[in-house]
Amino acid sequence: MRTNLKAGDRVRLLSMTDDPDPIPAGTTGTVAGVYPLSDWTQVDVDWDNGRSLMLSIPPDVVERLPADKTN
């Protein structure tokens, strides 16, 4: 699965269902790296709350924020 995210994009987490200690929905962060695999994409995000947990898309869902929106 391809994603249109790239390093430097700002994102807001909509859902992270498969992690036992997920990042809370609504948390924002900056994409640090995108690593496409065969049927999913791993996305490294520097979360604004200080946590470090990569996304697995799918099943995780984020929205890209407009360049001028930070919260």
C-alpha positions in Angstrom: 0.0 0.0 0.0 1.4 3.4 -1.0 1.0 6.6 1.0 1.4 10.1 -0.2 3.2 11.1 3.0 6.8 12.4 2.9 9.4 13.5 5.4 8.5 16.9 6.8 4.7 16.5 6.5 2.7 17.4 9.5 0.1 14.7 10.5 -2.7 14.1 13.0 -3.4 10.6 14.1 -6.9 9.4 13.5 -6.6 5.8 14.7 -4.0 3.3 15.8 -5.9 0.1 16.6 -3.3 -2.7 16.6 -0.9 -1.4 19.2 -1.2 -2.3 23.0 -0.1 1.2 24.0 -1.2 3.4 21.1 -0.5 7.1 20.5 -3.8 8.9 21.4 -6.0 9.8 18.5 -5.7 13.5 17.7 -1.9 13.6 18.5 0.1 15.6 15.9 3.6 15.1 14.7 6.1 15.5 11.9 6.9 12.7 9.5 10.6 11.8 9.8 10.7 8.9 7.2 8.5 6.8 5.0 9.4 3.1 4.3 7.2 1.4 1.7 7.0 -2.4 2.0 5.1 -4.9 -0.2 1.6 -4.4 1.1 2.0 -1.8 3.8 4.0 1.3 4.6 6.0 2.1 7.8 6.0 5.8 8.7 8.4 7.2 11.3 6.8 10.2 13.1 8.3 12.6 15.6 5.2 12.9 17.8 4.7 16.3 19.5 4.0 14.5 22.8 7.5 13.1 22.9 6.6 9.5 22.1 8.4 7.6 19.4 6.2 5.0 17.8 6.1 4.2 14.0 2.9 4.0 12.1 1.9 0.9 10.1 -0.3 2.0 7.2 -2.7 0.2 7.1 -4.2 -0.3 9.7 -3.1 3.0 11.3 -4.8 6.1 9.9 -3.5 9.7 9.8 -4.5 12.9 8.1 -1.9 15.2 6.6 -2.2 18.7 7.9 -2.0 21.8 5.8 1.5 23.3 5.7 0.5 26.3 7.8 -1.5 24.4 10.4 0.4 23.0 13.4 -2.3 22.1 15.9 
